Amino acid sequence: METSTRAQQGRARPEEGRAPGLVPVLLGGDIGVYALARCFHEAYRVRPVCIAPHPTEVLTRSSIVRTVALGERSEPQDYVAAALEEARRTPGARRILMANTDWHIRLINDHRDALEEHFALPVPGPRATAAVCDKAVFADLCHRLGVHTPETVIQDFAAAQDPDWRPAEVDHLGYPLIAKPASSAQYNDLRMPGKKKVFVLQDPAEASALWEQLRQAGFRGRFLAQELIEGDDTAMRSLTLYLDSRGRAALTGSARVLLEDHAPTMLGNPVAMITEPFAELMEPAIRLLTHLGYTGFANCDIKVDPRTGRALFLEINPRIGRNCYYMAAAGRNPIIPAVRDLVLGREPAPESLEEEVLYSLVPHRLLRRYLLDPALSRRVGELIGQGRTANPLRYRQDRSPRRALVVAAQELNQYRKFARYYPRPTDSSF
């Protein structure tokens, strides 16, 4: 599943030497951080530093990263202390700090004054981050700007400790319906049995039980109840953008999702996509972001309603996205414009993704089990046959027998995960 595409074969040489002294520091220790590290290594031949409590073996067995393990009892401020320690270790270096979860983005913004003395931060500021991270605020913003979103009811738990508190009525949305936290960063701190990233509620009894469970667990934020939009994972679209320090869209790219992760804590994360331009979706995304004065990376989740053909914005994440490597695989390494803009002080020329590549974290045989559309299955088969495929974990510059075993085991584990959580494809993906 190693990448081999016309886009990469014809791509310019790495930017090595064009950013001397570059030191990337990445917060987190999962597959998404490895993908980000690979982008840096491909572009500049540098070895990023990855800071996490327990970096995964994909990182600890890697030769292209250096890991800093904070330990099981680490606190949020330990990330900041470790990043500042890296700054002290590299006097005179050109440093850039990135992360790939909402929680880490919030952490960077909470300590932005201290961090930006030492690091370039391709991260939107607190105001723009808050507007897109809170799905309730985001839904209202979309409504005001004429951008389509699913019908939504907000459950506000701020006064849920009051004996007279009652949840808002949601039955008119129809069942099943979707329920998810307005702020994933805030929800990250909640401890609750059966906690999921997204809940699918089948009837009023399940809805009432969830509201009460959240109340009893001490949740005092906001939850969204939304109509469930029909269509399987292939109705999803993923957009990646970099808005430079002038607020211009310096890099845009998009992909058609083929399959998403269905494990409860990972639900909604794409695991297979085909890169494809969606100009009609990029326009409202840029309109939303420029309205906020947004700068930095953004990743948009959109679903196309098969009943109407309308594209419905589900969320915008204030980060590059777990699957950022799909951009590099198709010839537009997303790190390069950010480094040119914030590290080198050069205005990046606007670029967009055009090449077609199959990006997949799961074995191709497993992926094709879930493709119900024969035409889409044939398209995937053609890309496989042409070698136009990419898996960010399989990198020729990062090979060792022990790491190869880790990557192979992770791929085989996908069969077990899908057998448990999504044994067969459905029309709604639930």
Buried (B, 14 or more C-beta within 10 A) or exposed (E): BEBBBBBBEEBEEBBBEBBEEBBBBBBBBBBBBBBBBBBBBBBBBBBBBBBBBBBBBBBBBBEBBBBBBBEEEBEEEBBBEBBBBBBEEBEEBBBBBBBBBBBBBBBBBBBBEEBEEBBBBBBBBBEBBBBBBBBBBBBBBBEEEEBBBBBBBBBBBEEBEEEEEEBEEBEEBEBBBBBBBBBBBBBEEBEEEEBBBBBBBEEEEBBEEBBEBBBEBEBBBBBBBBBBBEBBBBBBBBBBBBBBBEEBBBBBBBBBBBBBBBBEEBBBBBBBBBBBBBEEBBEBBBEBBBBBEBBBBBBBBBBBBBEEEEBBBBBBBBBBBBBBBBBBBBBBBBBBBBBBBBBBEEBBEEBBBEBBBBBBBBBBEBBBBBBEEEEBBEBBBEBBEEEBBBBBBBBEEBEEEEBBEBBEEBBEEBBEBBEEEBEEBEEBBB
